[in-house]
Amino acid sequence: MRGATRITQLLIVALLPCALAAQEPIAITRITTPITLDGHSDEAAWQGVAPFSLTTYLPVAGKRPTDSSEVRLAYDDEYLYASARFFVANGSEIQSSSLSRDELNNADDRFRLMFDTFNDGRTGVGFLVTPTGAKSDYDMTDDGHFSNSWNTYWDAAVSRDARGWYAEMRIPWSSLRFRPENGRVTMGLIALRVSAKKNEWATYPSLPSTMANALWRASLAQKISFEGVKPHAPLYLTPYVLGGSSRKAVLPAGGAAFDHEVSNSAHFGGDLKYRVGDALTLDVTANTDFAQVEADNQQVNLSRFSLFFPEKRQFFLERAGSFNFSTGNGNQLFYSRRIGLADDGTPRTLYGGARLVGSVGSLDLGAMNLQVDAGNGESENVGVLRARQAVFNPGSYIGGIVTSRLSNGHHNAVYGLDALVHPFGNDYVTVQGAQSNDDVTGSGRDASQLRVEWERRASQGLIYAISGKWSGKDFNPGLGFEERQDYSMQDLELDYNWISKKGYSLAPSFYGRVYRRNSDGAVDSRMLYPYINFGLPSGFNGWVAWIGSRENLTEALPLSSTVIVPAGKHDFGVWELHLVGPTGSKLSYVLNATTGSFYDGRQTFVHWTPNLNLSSHFAVGGDVQVNRIRFPSRDERLNADLYRLKLQTAWNTRLSAATFVQYNHAGKLAVGNVRVRYQFAEGSDLYLVYNDRLNVDRMRLMPAQPELPLSQERTLLVKYTRTFIR
């Protein structure tokens, strides 16, 4: 009987989140008189709608906000409406630094709504607007992970006066996916007001301060309901036309000087989006182009491993969470940059394909299949299928993934299974396994990978995570990113975060990680990272740390053509200072500085990223990396500096421009990218894009080759897209 009683107790604890989530929904008011979208919310329709009451989440949870707010929801057959009236004691406290879509920062006041449209406690979509009318939208997966790369069709309007600022949203039901049951639609809601100057975040419903990422957790949303709403399934067709000219420096065989090769191009293609049923969305793409995408950041590789570059292409970013299968420490079984990009980032032709994302019942689904240029005169078929089935309680699932790469004479397939279990409180357990099958590395035990992690996700009190991982020498995730091969890894993180009643925080912490080679069991890499994290009510925060490292090099490590670290066991350590500026300041910044030993030498590294918002029409961003490495015993030195400058201009919410200039000191290379965008309407845009790669040291290849030209390669492109809705 005691065993049965214990099992019953464990089941009650495991299912407690379900019981808490079974709240009675609040019925949202259906309106019968029109609403004019002008940001004033003074129509008669709003007068009969009761506002939601907000409470603070930051800097201290559960208090009455400094300024009063009125947030209302209403709906009719076509639209879901929202209004916000945000009052202030001083009109100068209202802040908004951007007019551009999806270009927001910590200096912006915000009104945000998150909807758990499927009422599943795991997924959701969000809509956000600032006092200048700048919009952003996002989607959320796995009860806490979000991406602002999702875009849909909706409208917003704002106004302001001496008393405050006001906003209205109008969201078509056709832009939301949901399931009616017996004529009723139930969703989850989290409403948020951000007052940047005060660093005050207020929400409805009141959110607990102990749970990590509470603002993004669908499981904490207030249940709301709508009567008589029916799903709409329009067809979105977005063709594009592209024309441009490029000039590239080439050296003719036996030539004494570089010549220029000029080419002109014209392309067209497009995308189709259609909702399949209530909960699945089908995207079909043909001759997909990413000319308008910002250039990759220049990076300097001072390690023996491949660099990780983030995805920036909208087609792969949208609903990216549906395909996520992270295996820890930045590794993942699906890395979309393997598709349509060479290893150096050079674009390749993406002929076309399809993507299906959404859910079937409680099963989350993501599927993609594309045909791309393989870069060797042949094409390649790539595919991924990701599925997750909710089990036990909110936050728990079992899932799997399959990826494949198929071309003439080569195949790679990877199969993965994972489970995330939420046993109690804020604790989560992850178990993962994967197997690759490759015509070069083969299959079997040495082509597999296993990982286990237990973590407590919290924002205060005790926080911990412990994990272990084993990866075989033949494991080859063809569409994934895996930093190492043939290793085992263990890591441990311990934090204790204390937050005062006035919003001050202090967190002594420790992180440790060790990699061992499977071949001989020797330590390949090790890191010990004790640090103290602190925060102020203004949002100013940072940490002080010591980082101790061991790198066991089996062969020499070239850092440049003239600086080479010898093979052997290297123990070294640095002190680190990391600072993040106050959230409400128009001059925001992140400063990271380290100094200490580096292999058998010394390193001083300073990384400063200031951003100055001069007005809502103009912002300046910088990225300065000063990296000085010295090896006195070998009389070798390396200056691996990087400098970036980004200028953003917006005339209004439709017309904007961005200039991005980078200088790589080690590579003696400057890269420039200018993008001008005019948005006619949601989904219809005109882009003008200019790219240039400049040789700063034109003599660096001499005497082997002649003097380099100033411009290595430049391109001018014009792209027009338009969305048709049926």
Salt bridges, closest charged atoms under 4 A:
ASP67 OD2 - LYS198 NZ 2.81
GLU70 OE1 - ARG72 NH1 3.00
GLU70 OE1 - ARG85 NE 3.74
ASP77 OD1 - ARG30 NH1 2.70
GLU93 OE1 - LYS198 NZ 2.47
ASP102 OD2 - ARG101 NH1 3.29
ASP120 OD2 - ARG122 NH2 3.85
ASP137 OD2 - ARG101 NH2 2.80
ASP139 OD2 - ARG319 NH1 3.65
ASP142 OD2 - ARG388 NH1 2.78
ASP143 OD2 - ARG217 NH1 3.43
ASP155 OD2 - ARG170 NH2 3.38
GLU227 OE2 - ARG184 NE 3.05
ASP283 OD1 - LYS273 NZ 2.67
ASP283 OD2 - ARG355 NH2 3.43
ASP289 OD2 - LYS719 NZ 3.47
GLU294 OE1 - LYS312 NZ 3.40
GLU294 OE2 - LYS646 NZ 2.87
GLU294 OE2 - ARG675 NH2 3.35
ASP296 OD2 - ARG337 NH2 2.92
GLU311 OE2 - ARG313 NE 2.85
GLU318 OE2 - LYS273 NZ 3.44
ASP364 OD2 - ARG122 NH2 3.11
GLU380 OE2 - ARG405 NE 2.95
ASP418 OD2 - ARG386 NH2 2.83
ASP438 OD2 - HIS410 NE2 3.95
ASP439 OD1 - HIS410 ND1 2.76
ASP446 OD1 - ARG445 NH1 3.68
ASP446 OD2 - LYS473 NZ 3.94
GLU453 OE1 - ARG451 NH2 3.21
GLU455 OE2 - ARG457 NH2 3.20
ASP474 OD2 - LYS473 NZ 3.26
GLU482 OE2 - LYS469 NZ 3.41
GLU483 OE1 - ARG484 NE 3.61
ASP520 OD2 - ARG517 NH2 3.31
ASP524 OD1 - ARG304 NH1 3.28
ASP524 OD2 - ARG484 NH1 2.77
ASP524 OD1 - ARG517 NH1 3.20
GLU551 OE1 - ARG304 NH2 2.68
ASP571 OD1 - ARG526 NH2 3.77
ASP571 OD1 - ARG550 NE 2.73
ASP600 OD1 - ARG634 NH2 2.70
ASP623 OD1 - HIS607 NE2 2.75
ASP623 OD2 - ARG644 NH1 2.73
GLU636 OE1 - ARG634 NH1 2.40
ASP641 OD2 - ARG628 NH2 2.82
GLU682 OE2 - ARG101 NE 2.92
GLU682 OE1 - LYS135 NZ 3.08
ASP685 OD1 - ARG677 NE 2.90
ASP692 OD2 - ARG714 NE 3.34
GLU707 OE1 - ARG698 NH2 3.89
